[in-house]
Amino acid sequence: MLDIKSVRQDPEGVATALATRGFVFDVDQFRALDARRKQADIDSQNLLAERKSASKKIGVLVGQGSSVDEAKAEVNETLEKIAAQLDELTEQARRVQGELEALLLSVPNIPDAAVPIGNSEDDNVELSRWGNPAVFDFTPRDHVDLGEALGQLDSETAGKITGSRFTVMYGNLARLHRALIQFMLNLHTGEHGYSEIYVPYIVNRDSLQGTGQLPKFEEDLFKLHADQDLYLIPTAEVPVTNVARDRIFEDAELGEGGIRFACHTPCFRSEAGSYGRDTRGMIRQHQFEKVELVQLVRAAQSDHALEQLTGHAETVLQQLELPYRKVILCGGDLGFSARKTYDLEVWLPAQDTYREISSCSNFGDYQARRMHARWRNPETGKPELLHTVNGSGLAVGRTLVAVLENYQRSDGSILVPQVLQPYMGGVTVLGA
């Protein structure tokens, strides 16, 4: 959530900044709501002053000849009227404050100054490339054809069990999928300084509101029951970041570089806005696995934390020897809560293109303000908002797709990347 004080100071500037991401901020609506809230406060203060003055009136009335009982009765009548007016004003103020908060909850984060201007993913800016796409002496097949030929990838059975956009894996393909998870977790916890964390796969509305999925993106979520505000997680970002909700961390808890969590979870998305896209295979599924990286840091550290976390995700691709490129998202492609995002896109030979495999974002204090996540600055002794940074390290299913396609051989077998072989119990090739 944006800082309401900053919005009040320069609503036109906020509107201009948000326009770079294609969002229209209604300045007049904000000002009208804020003016109503301010007037309710002023009216309440005036009534409180009137109530204080009325309470002192008994002695004056007695001095003018009224009996004590008559004076009390007259004053009590006035106080009752004031009390009724105060109750009405309090309710008005509550409603206006609710409308104001609802408005701010619907407003995305302001992009960082480094974010390029643009309307869609076509306007994202490539920053670097790593590795060279393999040149095959045969026509490379996609991961679906490869997996089905091995008899280890089965969308038909998954469709029978559940429906479209689900997958069943068997044998060594399932083991390779698990090997990727173990490899990523071991790398991030062993070399990159993350603490592994296990979290619930079901979260409540407050958690999703804290990280920014609600209220705007409810249609993208799987709600468990119409009468309960419980949802399957769309990403581990939600439960892991909410570990900090309604907390004040002491400076010593953050250490030098903040708090770092690595978490493996399944993720569940309805993909409501992507019908017709990537319907074949494992690119866009309703259920998939991710290893998520989350950092909770001081404000001065978040820019560096984003660069560092992105580098940690890149290390996974480099050790798997998968060619990729790094892009910075333009304003029009930026996620709702993010102020700056790097996407890592892995090379997929069968598609002859790069596809996103990780998004790494700095959210500034946007999520922390929604969650009331703070740390105590030892220099002032006062709580300050944390900054949150997260990214996929990596999306496991898409990584498996990249391994299948980049490590395929002409006979349809798949070489196991060297770094994964210790996790495969001596299996070095996936063959039919």
C-alpha positions in Angstrom: 0.0 0.0 0.0 1.2 3.5 -0.8 2.0 5.9 2.0 -1.1 8.0 2.4 1.0 11.0 3.6 2.9 11.0 0.4 -0.3 10.7 -1.7 -1.8 13.7 0.2 1.3 15.8 -0.4 1.4 15.2 -4.2 -1.5 13.3 -5.6 -0.9 14.5 -9.1 2.7 13.3 -8.9 1.5 9.9 -7.8 -1.0 9.8 -10.7 1.8 10.7 -13.1 4.1 7.9 -11.7 1.3 5.3 -11.8 0.4 6.3 -15.4 3.8 4.8 -16.5 2.4 1.4 -15.6 -0.9 2.0 -17.3 -2.9 2.7 -14.1 -5.3 5.6 -13.8 -5.3 7.1 -10.3 -8.4 9.1 -9.6 -7.1 12.2 -7.9 -10.5 13.8 -7.5 -11.9 10.7 -5.8 -9.0 10.5 -3.4 -9.3 14.2 -2.5 -13.0 13.9 -2.0 -12.7 10.9 0.3 -9.8 12.5 2.2 -11.8 15.8 2.6 -14.8 13.9 4.0 -12.5 12.1 6.5 -10.9 15.3 7.5 -14.3 17.1 7.9 -15.5 14.2 10.1 -12.5 14.6 12.3 -13.1 18.4 12.6 -16.8 17.9 13.4 -16.0 15.3 16.0 -13.4 17.7 17.7 -16.0 20.5 17.7 -18.6 18.3 19.3 -16.1 17.1 22.0 -15.4 20.7 22.8 -19.1 21.4 22.9 -19.6 18.5 25.3 -16.9 19.7 27.6 -18.4 23.2 27.7 -21.9 21.8 28.4 -20.6 19.7 31.3 -19.5 23.0 33.0 -22.9 24.6 32.5 -24.7 23.2 35.6 -23.1 25.7 37.9 -23.9 28.6 35.6 -27.6 27.6 35.5 -27.8 27.2 39.2 -26.2 30.6 39.6 -28.9 32.0 37.3 -31.7 30.7 39.6 -32.3 27.1 38.3 -32.5 24.3 40.8 -29.7 21.7 40.7 -32.1 19.1 39.3 -33.4 21.4 36.6 -29.8 22.4 35.6 -28.8 18.7 35.4 -31.8 17.8 33.3 -31.1 20.6 30.8 -27.4 19.7 30.6 -28.1 16.0 30.3 -30.5 16.6 27.4 -27.8 18.6 25.6 -25.2 15.9 26.3 -27.5 13.2 25.0 -27.9 15.1 21.7 -24.2 15.5 21.4 -23.6 11.8 22.2 -26.0 10.8 19.4 -24.3 13.2 17.0 -20.9 11.8 18.0 -22.0 8.3 17.4 -23.3 9.2 13.9 -20.0 11.1 13.1 -18.0 8.1 14.3 -19.9 5.8 12.0 -19.5 8.2 9.1 -15.7 8.5 9.8 -15.5 4.7 9.9 -17.2 4.3 6.6 -15.1 7.0 4.9 -11.9 5.5 6.3 -13.0 2.1 5.0 -13.6 3.6 1.5 -10.2 5.4 1.6 -8.4 2.2 2.6 -10.3 0.2 -0.1 -9.1 2.8 -2.7 -5.5 2.6 -1.6 -5.6 -1.2 -1.5 -6.6 -1.2 -5.2 -3.7 1.1 -6.2 -0.4 -0.6 -7.3 3.1 0.3 -6.3 4.9 3.2 -7.8 7.6 2.1 -10.3 11.3 2.6 -9.5 12.9 5.4 -11.6 15.0 2.7 -13.3 11.9 0.9 -14.7 11.6 1.5 -18.5 8.6 3.1 -20.1 6.4 0.6 -21.9 3.0 -1.0 -22.3 3.6 -4.7 -22.5 6.3 -7.5 -22.3 7.3 -6.4 -25.8 8.8 -3.3 -24.2 10.9 -5.1 -21.6 14.6 -4.3 -21.9 17.2 -7.1 -22.2 20.1 -6.5 -19.9 22.3 -9.5 -20.5 22.6 -13.1 -21.8 24.4 -16.1 -20.4 25.4 -19.2 -22.4 24.9 -20.1 -26.0 21.8 -22.0 -27.2 22.7 -25.5 -28.3 22.9 -26.2 -32.0 21.3 -29.6 -32.8 21.9 -31.7 -35.9 18.3 -32.8 -35.7 15.0 -31.1 -35.2 14.5 -30.7 -31.4 11.3 -32.0 -29.9 9.3 -30.2 -27.2 9.1 -31.5 -23.7 5.7 -33.1 -24.2 6.8 -35.2 -27.1 10.0 -36.1 -25.2 8.3 -37.0 -22.0 5.5 -39.0 -23.6 8.0 -40.9 -25.8 9.7 -41.9 -22.5 6.4 -43.1 -21.1 7.0 -40.8 -18.1 4.9 -37.7 -18.8 1.1 -38.2 -18.9 -1.4 -35.4 -19.3 -4.2 -37.7 -20.3 -4.3 -39.5 -17.0 -4.0 -36.2 -15.2 -7.0 -34.9 -17.2 -9.0 -38.0 -16.1 -8.0 -37.5 -12.5 -8.6 -33.8 -12.3 -8.9 -31.9 -15.6 -6.8 -29.9 -18.0 -3.5 -28.2 -17.1 -2.4 -30.9 -14.8 0.4 -33.5 -15.3 1.4 -36.9 -14.0 5.1 -37.9 -14.0 6.5 -41.4 -13.6 9.8 -43.0 -12.8 13.0 -41.2 -13.5 11.2 -38.1 -14.8 9.5 -37.7 -11.4 12.8 -38.3 -9.7 14.5 -35.6 -11.9 11.8 -33.2 -10.9 12.5 -34.0 -7.2 16.3 -33.7 -7.9 15.8 -30.2 -9.1 14.0 -29.2 -5.9 16.7 -30.7 -3.7 19.5 -29.2 -5.7 17.9 -25.7 -5.6 17.3 -25.9 -1.8 20.8 -27.2 -1.1 22.3 -24.4 -3.2 20.4 -21.6 -1.6 20.7 -22.8 2.0 24.3 -24.1 1.6 25.9 -21.3 -0.5 23.6 -18.3 -0.5 22.8 -18.0 3.2 19.0 -18.7 3.1 17.2 -20.5 6.0 14.9 -23.2 4.8 11.3 -22.7 6.0 8.2 -24.8 5.7 4.8 -23.0 5.6 1.1 -23.8 5.1 -0.2 -24.3 1.6 -3.5 -22.7 2.7 -3.7 -19.0 3.7 -6.4 -16.6 4.8 -7.6 -13.3 3.3 -5.4 -11.2 5.4 -2.2 -12.9 4.2 -3.2 -12.5 0.5 -4.1 -8.8 1.2 -0.8 -8.3 2.8 1.2 -9.4 -0.2 -1.1 -7.7 -2.7 -3.0 -10.6 -4.4 -6.3 -9.4 -2.8 -8.5 -7.7 -3.3 -7.7 -7.2 -7.0 -6.8 -10.7 -8.2 -9.3 -13.0 -6.5 -10.3 -14.6 -9.8 -6.7 -15.9 -10.2 -6.9 -17.8 -6.9 -8.4 -21.2 -5.8 -10.8 -20.5 -2.9 -11.5 -23.5 -0.8 -15.0 -22.8 0.4 -17.5 -20.1 -0.4 -18.2 -19.5 3.3 -14.5 -19.4 4.3 -11.8 -16.9 3.5 -9.2 -19.6 2.9 -7.3 -20.1 -0.3 -4.6 -22.3 -1.8 -1.4 -20.4 -2.2 -0.5 -19.0 -5.6 3.1 -18.8 -4.6 5.2 -19.3 -1.4 5.8 -15.6 -1.4 2.4 -15.2 0.4 2.9 -17.4 3.5 6.7 -16.8 3.8 6.4 -13.0 3.6 3.5 -13.0 6.0 5.8 -14.5 8.7 6.6 -10.8 9.2 3.0 -9.6 9.5 2.2 -7.6 12.6 5.8 -8.0 13.9 8.6 -5.6 14.9 12.0 -7.2 14.4 14.9 -6.1 16.5 18.0 -4.9 14.6 20.0 -8.0 15.8 17.4 -10.3 14.2 18.0 -8.8 10.8 21.7 -9.2 11.1 23.9 -7.5 8.5 22.0 -8.5 5.4 18.4 -9.0 6.6 16.4 -12.2 7.0 16.5 -14.7 4.1 14.1 -17.6 3.6 14.1 -20.4 1.0 11.0 -22.4 0.6 9.7 -25.2 -1.6 5.9 -25.4 -2.0 3.4 -26.4 -4.6 1.6 -23.4 -6.1 -2.0 -23.2 -7.3 -3.3 -20.8 -9.9 -6.6 -20.6 -11.8 -4.9 -18.9 -14.7 -8.1 -17.1 -15.3 -6.5 -14.5 -17.5 -4.6 -16.9 -19.7 -7.1 -19.1 -21.4 -5.8 -20.3 -24.7 -2.2 -19.7 -23.8 0.3 -22.5 -23.3 -2.3 -25.1 -23.1 0.2 -27.8 -24.1 2.5 -29.3 -21.5 3.9 -27.9 -18.3 4.5 -24.2 -19.1 1.3 -22.9 -17.5 -0.3 -25.3 -15.1 -2.9 -25.0 -12.3 -0.5 -26.8 -10.0 3.2 -26.5 -10.1 6.3 -26.4 -7.8 8.6 -23.5 -7.0 11.6 -22.9 -4.8 10.9 -19.3 -3.6 13.5 -16.9 -2.2 12.3 -14.1 0.2 14.4 -11.4 1.9 13.2 -9.0 4.6 15.6 -6.1 4.8 16.1 -2.5 5.9 15.1 0.2 3.4 18.7 1.1 2.6 19.5 -2.5 1.6 16.6 -3.5 -0.7 18.1 -2.3 -4.0 21.3 -4.4 -3.3 19.1 -7.3 -2.1 17.3 -7.4 -5.4 20.5 -7.6 -7.4 21.9 -10.3 -5.0 18.7 -12.4 -5.0 18.5 -12.3 -8.8 22.1 -13.4 -8.9 21.2 -16.4 -6.7 18.5 -17.4 -9.1 20.9 -17.0 -12.0 23.4 -19.4 -10.3 20.9 -22.2 -10.6 20.7 -21.7 -14.3 24.4 -21.4 -14.7 25.1 -24.6 -12.7 22.5 -26.4 -14.8 24.3 -24.9 -17.9 21.0 -23.6 -19.3 21.3 -20.6 -21.6 19.2 -17.6 -20.4 18.7 -13.9 -20.6 17.9 -11.3 -18.0 15.4 -8.5 -18.7 14.0 -5.6 -16.7 10.3 -5.3 -16.9 8.7 -2.1 -18.2 6.0 -0.3 -16.3 3.2 -1.9 -18.3 4.4 -5.4 -17.5 5.3 -4.8 -13.8 3.5 -6.9 -11.2 0.9 -5.1 -9.0 3.0 -4.9 -5.8 6.5 -4.6 -7.4 8.4 -1.4 -7.9 11.2 -3.1 -9.9 11.4 -6.6 -11.4 14.0 -8.6 -13.3 12.8 -11.6 -15.3 15.1 -14.5 -16.1 14.1 -16.2 -19.3 15.5 -19.6 -20.2 16.2 -20.8 -23.7 13.7 -23.5 -25.0 14.9 -25.1 -28.2 11.6 -26.4 -29.4 10.0 -23.0 -29.2 13.2 -21.3 -30.5 12.8 -18.6 -27.9 13.4 -17.5 -24.3 10.6 -18.1 -21.8 10.3 -16.7 -18.2 11.5 -19.0 -15.5 12.0 -16.6 -12.6 10.7 -13.1 -11.6 12.7 -11.3 -9.0 11.2 -8.2 -7.5 11.8 -5.4 -5.0 8.5 -4.3 -3.4 10.0 -1.5 -1.2 7.8 -0.9 1.8 4.6 -1.6 -0.2 3.9 -5.0 1.2 5.3 -4.2 4.6 2.8 -1.3 5.0 -0.1 -3.6 4.2 1.2 -6.2 6.7 2.5 -3.8 9.4 5.9 -5.5 9.1 8.6 -3.4 10.8 12.0 -3.4 12.4 13.3 -1.2 15.3 16.0 1.2 14.3 18.5 1.2 17.1 19.6 4.8 16.3 16.2 6.2 16.9 14.6 3.4 19.0 11.5 3.7 16.7 9.9 1.1 14.4 10.4 1.5 10.7 8.8 -0.4 7.8 10.8 -3.3 6.3 11.4 -3.7 2.6 10.5 -7.0 1.0 12.3 -8.7 -1.9 11.5 -12.1 -3.5 11.9 -14.2 -6.5 11.7 -17.7 -7.9 14.8 -19.7 -7.4 13.5 -21.4 -9.7 10.1 -22.5 -11.0 10.7 -26.2 -10.9 8.3 -27.3 -13.7 9.7 -24.8 -16.2 13.2 -25.8 -15.2 12.4 -29.4 -15.9 11.0 -28.4 -19.3 14.3 -26.5 -20.0 16.4 -29.5 -19.0 14.4 -31.9 -21.2 14.6 -29.7 -24.2 18.2 -28.6 -23.9 19.6 -32.0 -22.9 17.8 -34.1 -25.4 19.5 -36.4 -27.8 18.5 -37.5 -31.3 17.2 -40.9 -30.0 14.8 -39.1 -27.6 16.9 -39.8 -24.5 17.7 -37.1 -22.0 21.2 -36.5 -20.5 21.0 -35.7 -16.8 22.9 -32.4 -16.0 26.1 -33.2 -14.2 25.1 -31.1 -11.1 21.9 -33.2 -10.7 23.5 -36.6 -11.1 24.3 -37.0 -7.3 20.5 -36.8 -6.7 19.6 -39.4 -9.2 21.1 -42.5 -7.7 23.5 -43.2 -10.5 21.1 -42.4 -13.4 22.9 -40.3 -16.0 20.5 -40.7 -18.9 16.7 -40.8 -19.1 16.0 -43.4 -21.7 12.8 -45.1 -23.0 
